[in-house]
Amino acid sequence: MLDNVPDFITTREQADAVFEEFFKSGDLDVFSRHRQVMIDDVHRGSLAIMRGSGNELGPFEEFVAALRRHNILTRDEAFALGDRYIEYKRSTAA
């Protein structure tokens, strides 16, 4: 990972550094290590059920969900990031 992406996420500012790296690079792998560390067994079980039912979350959405679960993001912030992600995907598809 790049130097500007923190190893541990405990604050909104640290989360923002990860999001900014993603929006610069477009590399969803930027979320990988954080998702693995921040998601507990109960959350993994929920994600497995979603995957099995065809409603799997992508890396971006899993990271946002983990941040919500740890109270690093508010619901409104999560929705705003989701909107930004949708716009990003639209702009890169054009």
Backbone torsions as a table, in degrees:
resi	resn	phi	psi	omega
1	MET	NA	162.1	179.2
2	LEU	-77.4	159.1	-176.9
3	ASP	-62.9	-27.8	-176.9
4	ASN	-82.5	-1.4	177.7
5	VAL	-100.9	116.1	-177.5
6	PRO	-68.4	155.0	178.2
7	ASP	-74.0	-36.8	-178.0
8	PHE	-121.6	142.9	-179.5
9	ILE	-112.8	112.6	176.6
10	THR	-129.4	-7.7	-178.6
11	THR	-132.9	161.9	177.0
12	ARG	-62.5	-38.2	-179.4
13	GLU	-62.0	-41.0	177.8
14	GLN	-66.3	-41.0	177.3
15	ALA	-62.2	-41.6	179.3
16	ASP	-60.2	-35.9	178.0
17	ALA	-62.5	-38.9	178.2
18	VAL	-67.9	-46.1	178.8
19	PHE	-60.7	-43.4	-179.3
20	GLU	-63.1	-38.7	176.7
21	GLU	-62.7	-43.0	177.8
22	PHE	-61.2	-48.6	-176.5
23	PHE	-66.4	-23.7	174.3
24	LYS	-78.5	-42.2	-171.8
25	SER	-98.0	-28.6	-174.9
26	GLY	75.4	8.2	-176.7
27	ASP	-91.0	107.4	-179.4
28	LEU	-65.8	-18.1	178.1
29	ASP	-64.3	-15.8	178.8
30	VAL	-60.3	-22.7	-179.2
31	PHE	-89.7	-13.0	-168.8
32	SER	-55.5	-57.3	-173.6
33	ARG	-67.2	-32.3	-179.8
34	HIS	-71.2	-40.5	178.0
35	ARG	-61.8	-43.5	-177.8
36	GLN	-62.1	-38.6	-177.4
37	VAL	-79.4	-36.3	-171.3
38	MET	-87.1	-15.6	-176.2
39	ILE	-97.2	123.0	-179.6
40	ASP	-89.0	179.3	-176.0
41	ASP	-62.0	-38.4	179.1
42	VAL	-64.5	-44.8	178.9
43	HIS	-65.2	-39.9	176.7
44	ARG	-59.6	-40.1	178.4
45	GLY	-62.4	-43.1	177.5
46	SER	-62.0	-42.6	179.4
47	LEU	-65.2	-36.8	178.2
48	ALA	-65.4	-40.4	177.3
49	ILE	-63.2	-43.4	178.3
50	MET	-61.8	-43.0	179.3
51	ARG	-61.8	-44.0	-179.1
52	GLY	-65.9	-27.8	-179.3
53	SER	-92.9	4.4	178.9
54	GLY	83.8	14.0	-179.6
55	ASN	-114.0	39.0	-175.5
56	GLU	-64.0	139.1	173.5
57	LEU	-85.7	148.3	174.2
58	GLY	-84.5	175.3	-178.9
59	PRO	-57.0	-40.4	179.9
60	PHE	-62.0	-50.3	-177.7
61	GLU	-64.8	-38.2	177.3
62	GLU	-63.5	-40.1	179.2
63	PHE	-65.1	-44.5	178.0
64	VAL	-61.0	-43.3	178.8
65	ALA	-61.4	-40.8	178.4
66	ALA	-65.1	-39.9	178.4
67	LEU	-65.5	-38.5	176.6
68	ARG	-64.2	-43.9	-177.6
69	ARG	-61.9	-31.1	180.0
70	HIS	-94.9	10.1	178.7
71	ASN	58.2	32.7	176.4
72	ILE	-89.0	-30.0	176.2
73	LEU	-118.1	146.0	170.2
74	THR	-84.1	167.8	177.1
75	ARG	-60.1	-44.0	179.8
76	ASP	-62.2	-40.3	178.0
77	GLU	-65.3	-39.2	178.7
78	ALA	-63.1	-43.9	178.3
79	PHE	-64.6	-39.6	178.6
80	ALA	-63.0	-41.6	177.3
81	LEU	-66.2	-38.5	176.3
82	GLY	-60.7	-42.0	177.0
83	ASP	-63.4	-41.5	178.6
84	ARG	-63.3	-39.5	178.6
85	TYR	-64.2	-42.5	178.0
86	ILE	-61.3	-45.0	178.1
87	GLU	-62.8	-39.5	177.7
88	TYR	-61.1	-46.8	-179.7
89	LYS	-63.7	-39.0	177.4
90	ARG	-63.9	-42.9	-177.4
91	SER	-69.0	-33.4	179.5
92	THR	-79.9	-21.5	179.1
93	ALA	-80.9	-20.8	-176.1
94	ALA	-74.4	NA	NA
